[in-house]
Amino acid sequence: MAQQTSALWKRLWRTRGTEKEYGFDVSGVWYGPDSEVRHTVDSGLYEGFGIGNASTAKLTLFLYAGSIPRGAEIRRYIRLKNGAEVSEWLPKGVFFTNRRAVEDGYWTVEAFDVMRKAERVWTPDDSMVFPMPMPAAVDIFLGLMGAQLDPRTAINPNYTIDYPANEYTIRDELRYIAAAHAGNWIVTGEGRLLLVPLVSIPPETNYLVTEYGDAILFGGDRILVG
């Protein structure tokens, strides 16, 4: 489920001395590597191996700016640089401002990805029929969240959900759908929801490698770790 990258990106990724650079589009205003910008991202990823997850990512952004609108959309990008060689920009998350503060033009911004919008109780309309096919339910959730579905997502039309009980949130329902497909929901770099079944993940080789992905050899043999 990795992003599509150019041959230059792949080569730079495996080259020693390559650095990552980040850029941000904040409500249409670009802040690139030359801007005084710092940031952290808490991906909210689950600690252990499992299924049925729908985690929310949090961005904390520090920058000098003239103004940042309430609820500003922030698009994060990444590229690789090694000397004069610079890769293309890749999308690395879409976030929506939750809180912001400013002092002498220096802003601190807290923002979350679109999964945060799933943390609301779902009360179906009286016209809805249950059990409801999961693809239909996901379409409803996307509309309520103002989100888009990654086209790679496959949801079994024979699977259904029942009428929500106990003040279930949209996120609770998404987690149930993910568990039914033995997978987890993620938000892609483009900001779309993607259901990733564990069976779609390539098998782990467990070979000992360097930080650049090269196999470490002893006597010409690759070392397999447990």
Buried (B, 14 or more C-beta within 10 A) or exposed (E): EEEEBEEBBEBBBEEEEBEEBBBBBBBEBEBBEEBEBEBEBEEBEEEEEEBBBBBBBBBBBEBEBEEBEEEBBBBBBBBBBBEEEBBEBBBBBBBBBEEBEBEEEEBBBBBBBBBBBBBEEBEEEEEEEEEBBBBBBBEBBBEEBEBEBBEEBEBEEEBBBEEBEEEBBBBBBBBBBBBBBEBBBBBBBBBBBBBBBEEEEEEEEEEEBEEEEEEEEEEEEEEEEE
